[in-house]
Amino acid sequence: MKRIIGFLVGICFAFILAGCEGNDDRVRLNVLNYFSLATPGAAAEISQVWEAFDRANPNIRVVREDAFEEPFHLTTEAYAAAGELPDVLYVWPGGRSTTLHSRGLLRDLAPFIARDGLAGSFTPVSLDPAQQAGGFLAMIPLGMTTTSAFYVNTEVLAAAGLRPAQSYAELVAQVPVLRAMGLETIIMANADTWVMQSCLFSMVAGRFGGEGWEQRILNGTARFTDPEFVNALRFIQRMYQDGVLSQATLATSYGDTPGMFATGMGAYMIDGDWRHGAFITDTSTGRALIDPARQRGIQIGVFPTIEGARLNNSASVVMSTGWAMSNAIPRGSEREEAAWQLISWLTGREVQTFMVGNGGLPSPSRTDINMAALSLEPLQESIANIGRTFNRSTVVIDSVFEGPIFNPLNDGLQAIGMGTQTPEQVAAITQAAFDAWRASR
């Protein structure tokens, strides 16, 4: 009898909820957000970004789905394959979001920018359609991203009697000194295959191939098997052979590296500019992984000079992630206007100011942020000036080539570290993947 009563109560409760859902006359927006509660400042983001929007827009009901890292990309691809994209979603300008751009699944937002007179509120490059994989303004980027930032712990180096390396040869010379102290030379999370390609190899490929190397591949005047690309792969192999990168990095996950670097387990770290946000004060806890008093001991710039490279003093740079609207939303509908209202908020001055102050946005796309009014920690100041540490920028591979091409390359880079494939083999596999991709188009 108790089970029967409980069952009936459950059914009644379900009908009540269904009735409430049916009586909700707010415009519903399904949103796919790149987010993890484990990241610093996560609680503050929910309050300052999402709950603030809810309070200011009682006519809109945001139903948010949060995912992070690989599960996010798998979820996005599943929605795209099913033809059921959320109304608003977090996207990349290319790379892992290329499917969305190339298949025209995203709405062109240029007419909304023009209608609301917002062009002057953003940097020109952030609204340049040529910077996005589909050739139109499919998303509003939040800023520019330097994926190959070189983090230097000067305290660790000083304790070893060393100074920051200015060339790769100097870096190699520091390996035995640091190893004798039980320290890594460079900390990297190479268990996650995208990290090597995005945060190091893209920069190396640019230095050996020169500016525009990727366009020569795309237009057929060069191949991945050419000496420039093979030499870039050989340099990665050399880094493992020289001990600058230890094979232990191949078992290091992406979530492990901030703690390793903060506790002085290595002298250098390679990661994107966004990673500085892991070290600064978490506004929700008031704690920092690296105390602001110690942050002056961390320098952020670009990888040292590589002897024999075509160019140096360069970094791999890509337009930052941002927000897009599903092209399936009916044009001129209330849902379209509500989606644009949310995107305007998520890319607006208030949210970007919060993100800069919170460490989540090193180089904002908005031009109307009063940076001088923000109380920034030393690492935030350092990352804001990273653009002054290099004079050339080259592409990030997964921002210009699609998954069928960069995924085999990612696996190959890991195989080079393990010693199971040669640079020449990886180059041939990548070229074969490129040829197959081109034939399928």
Secondary structure, DSSP 8 states (H G I E B T S, - for coil): -HHHHHHHHHHHHHHHHHHHHHH--SEEEEEEEE--TTSTTHHHHIIIIIIHHHHH-TTEEEEEEEE-HHHHHHHHHHHHHHT---SEEEE-SSGGGHHHHHTT-B---HHHHHHTT-GGGB-GGGG-GGGSTTSS--EEE-BEEES-EEEEEHHHHHHTT----SBHHHHHHHHHHHHHTT-EEEE--TTSHHHHIIIIIHHHHHHHH-TTHHHHHHTTS--TTSHHHHHHHHHHHHHHHTTSS-GGGGG--TTTHHHHHHTTSEEEEEE-GGGGGGTSEETTTTEESS-HHHHTTEEEE---B-TT-S--SEEEEEE--EEEEBTTS-TTSHHHHHHHHHHHHHTSHHHHHHHHHHTS-SSBSBS---GGGS---HHHHHHHTGGGG-SEEE--HHHHS-HHHHHHHHHHHHHHHHTSS-HHHHHHHHHHHHHHHHHT-
